Amino acid sequence: MLSNEELQRYSRHILLRDVGGPGQQKLKAARVLVIGAGGLGSPLLAYLAAAGVGTLGIVDDDKVSLSNLQRQIIHDSEAVGTRKVESAAASLKRINPHVAIEPHALRLDEANGADLVARFDIVVDGTDNFSTRYLMADLCEAACKPLITGAVGMFDGSLTTLKPYEQDDKGRPNPRYRDLFPSRPAAGSIPACAEAGVLGALTGVMGSMMALEVIKEIVGLGQGLVGRLVLYDARSARFETIRYRRKQS
């Protein structure tokens, strides 16, 4: 049940015909695992907490550095040198004390990742490396958990939702992450933001969109991004959607 304080806090959600009280109850009952408390994870976590998602798991083994603060808005100057999961947890509690936070200061691998994924309803990947993206895609498929995955470059971003354990309306298996990226890019072929830079506000755009897709999945609102890859070009302020399908084995 929602307390009187929660009813007031979430009143603008509850007024929405497609969310209402039942949708807000679903948000409160949901458990969402967020991989990465950096540029994408910052707005993503903030909006999920503000929306009233009941439990947020945060995975990140890094510490806050001064160069993070240009885009990682969940952290502040006083957090420099502290673990990102601890800084994020403190910020989220200030945003919404009704949300339970589960910080996991660790580097994901197949063993600990499988255990974590099994304990949550939805997984969101906001990491900056392909190794973790492939790992999370495999783990979520095996556990039959929805995976929302986003990425940013210097001036562009992408976003999609993966449910390869389900079928589309024509009875075809939904696509996998490897249908988008069949093989991992060679090491060093895609420069990290520490080498190439990234526009700070871009991570806010993409992280907020990721939060929106999570909320839609929980509430059952609108159309998700399964089989659709959203691309955003910040320089031209242009969105493009590419459809993709499961490749034949």
VOKEFI-383657 format. One line per field, with one value per residue (C-alpha): residue number from 1; y, x, z. Coordinates in steps of 0.1 Angstrom, whole numbers, plus 5000, padded with zeros to 4 digits. Layout:
n	NUM,...
v	Y,...
u	X,...
w	Z,...
***
This chain:
n	1,2,3,4,5,6,7,8,9,10,11,12,13,14,15,16,17,18,19,20,21,22,23,24,25,26,27,28,29,30,31,32,33,34,35,36,37,38,39,40,41,42,43,44,45,46,47,48,49,50,51,52,53,54,55,56,57,58,59,60,61,62,63,64,65,66,67,68,69,70,71,72,73,74,75,76,77,78,79,80,81,82,83,84,85,86,87,88,89,90,91,92,93,94,95,96,97,98,99,100,101,102,103,104,105,106,107,108,109,110,111,112,113,114,115,116,117,118,119,120,121,122,123,124,125,126,127,128,129,130,131,132,133,134,135,136,137,138,139,140,141,142,143,144,145,146,147,148,149,150,151,152,153,154,155,156,157,158,159,160,161,162,163,164,165,166,167,168,169,170,171,172,173,174,175,176,177,178,179,180,181,182,183,184,185,186,187,188,189,190,191,192,193,194,195,196,197,198,199,200,201,202,203,204,205,206,207,208,209,210,211,212,213,214,215,216,217,218,219,220,221,222,223,224,225,226,227,228,229,230,231,232,233,234,235,236,237,238,239,240,241,242,243,244,245,246,247,248,249
v	5000,5036,5058,5093,5108,5085,5094,5130,5124,5104,5123,5134,5098,5087,5113,5097,5074,5049,5048,5056,5039,5004,5015,5032,5001,4982,5007,5003,4965,4965,4955,4971,4964,4992,4984,5015,5046,5069,5092,5071,5056,5090,5104,5068,5062,5096,5093,5057,5068,5098,5076,5054,5022,5001,4986,4998,4977,4995,4978,4998,4991,5025,5056,5092,5113,5150,5144,5125,5155,5171,5145,5122,5144,5120,5127,5160,5175,5162,5126,5127,5097,5077,5047,5055,5031,5048,5083,5072,5056,5087,5109,5086,5085,5123,5122,5096,5079,5054,5036,5007,5009,4978,4989,4964,4976,4949,4941,4918,4884,4854,4840,4871,4885,4855,4857,4894,4892,4864,4887,4915,4920,4942,4949,4982,4983,5018,5006,5019,4986,4958,4930,4938,4944,4910,4894,4911,4902,4866,4865,4882,4859,4829,4843,4855,4890,4922,4941,4978,4988,5022,5037,5070,5082,5117,5133,5104,5078,5046,5026,4993,4967,4930,4901,4873,4847,4858,4859,4887,4890,4868,4840,4848,4848,4883,4894,4891,4916,4897,4904,4940,4934,4899,4902,4924,4953,4949,4962,4999,5003,5024,5051,5055,5088,5094,5094,5109,5130,5130,5158,5159,5167,5138,5113,5131,5127,5090,5081,5097,5078,5046,5054,5060,5026,5010,5027,5017,4980,4980,4997,4981,5014,5021,5003,4991,4990,4953,4949,4987,5006,5043,5065,5101,5126,5155,5177,5177,5171,5142,5108,5077,5043,5012,4979,4947,4910,4877,4863,4827,4802
u	5000,5010,5012,4996,5031,5037,5003,5012,5047,5036,5003,5013,5019,4986,4967,4979,4952,4978,4997,4973,4974,4979,5009,5025,5020,5039,5067,5069,5070,5097,5133,5157,5194,5214,5249,5271,5267,5284,5272,5242,5236,5233,5201,5188,5191,5178,5146,5139,5143,5121,5095,5092,5108,5109,5143,5173,5205,5236,5267,5300,5335,5349,5355,5343,5370,5369,5366,5334,5315,5310,5283,5278,5253,5244,5279,5292,5326,5325,5322,5355,5375,5346,5330,5304,5279,5281,5279,5249,5231,5234,5221,5192,5182,5180,5158,5134,5137,5110,5133,5155,5191,5213,5249,5273,5309,5322,5334,5309,5317,5297,5295,5284,5265,5242,5234,5226,5204,5183,5174,5159,5130,5147,5183,5197,5232,5248,5284,5311,5326,5315,5327,5301,5274,5279,5280,5248,5230,5239,5230,5197,5187,5195,5175,5146,5150,5144,5176,5176,5209,5222,5255,5270,5298,5312,5280,5257,5238,5218,5192,5173,5155,5163,5139,5153,5135,5102,5085,5071,5035,5043,5058,5094,5120,5130,5165,5196,5224,5245,5220,5231,5267,5277,5313,5331,5350,5388,5405,5412,5391,5365,5381,5368,5355,5387,5404,5378,5357,5319,5293,5280,5244,5242,5244,5215,5194,5201,5200,5166,5153,5166,5147,5116,5119,5123,5091,5072,5083,5072,5039,5030,5028,5031,5054,5089,5121,5124,5136,5142,5174,5170,5199,5204,5227,5232,5248,5219,5192,5180,5165,5164,5150,5164,5145,5164,5155,5168,5193,5189,5212
w	5000,4994,5025,5025,5020,4990,4975,4976,4963,4933,4927,4892,4883,4898,4879,4846,4833,4820,4853,4882,4916,4902,4881,4911,4932,4905,4906,4944,4941,4914,4918,4892,4889,4874,4861,4863,4884,4859,4831,4821,4855,4872,4856,4852,4890,4899,4879,4889,4926,4921,4903,4933,4921,4953,4952,4932,4930,4919,4906,4902,4914,4906,4928,4920,4903,4896,4859,4864,4877,4843,4835,4865,4883,4910,4926,4939,4947,4983,4969,4951,4962,4976,4960,4934,4948,4982,4968,4946,4975,4996,4968,4961,4997,4996,4966,4979,5014,5004,4980,4992,4978,4974,4966,4951,4949,4927,4891,4874,4862,4852,4887,4907,4878,4875,4912,4910,4879,4895,4923,4902,4878,4853,4845,4830,4815,4815,4814,4790,4778,4755,4777,4803,4777,4762,4796,4808,4776,4781,4818,4813,4784,4805,4835,4813,4826,4805,4797,4788,4774,4764,4752,4743,4721,4719,4705,4699,4719,4714,4733,4730,4750,4749,4756,4735,4756,4742,4708,4687,4676,4646,4667,4659,4686,4697,4687,4709,4716,4691,4664,4667,4674,4663,4675,4700,4686,4687,4718,4714,4682,4700,4722,4757,4769,4788,4754,4731,4755,4758,4759,4794,4788,4762,4790,4807,4776,4771,4808,4812,4782,4797,4829,4809,4792,4826,4839,4808,4813,4849,4844,4811,4793,4756,4732,4743,4723,4717,4681,4678,4682,4690,4678,4688,4672,4696,4670,4647,4674,4654,4665,4642,4649,4633,4633,4637,4639,4652,4628,4616,4633
***
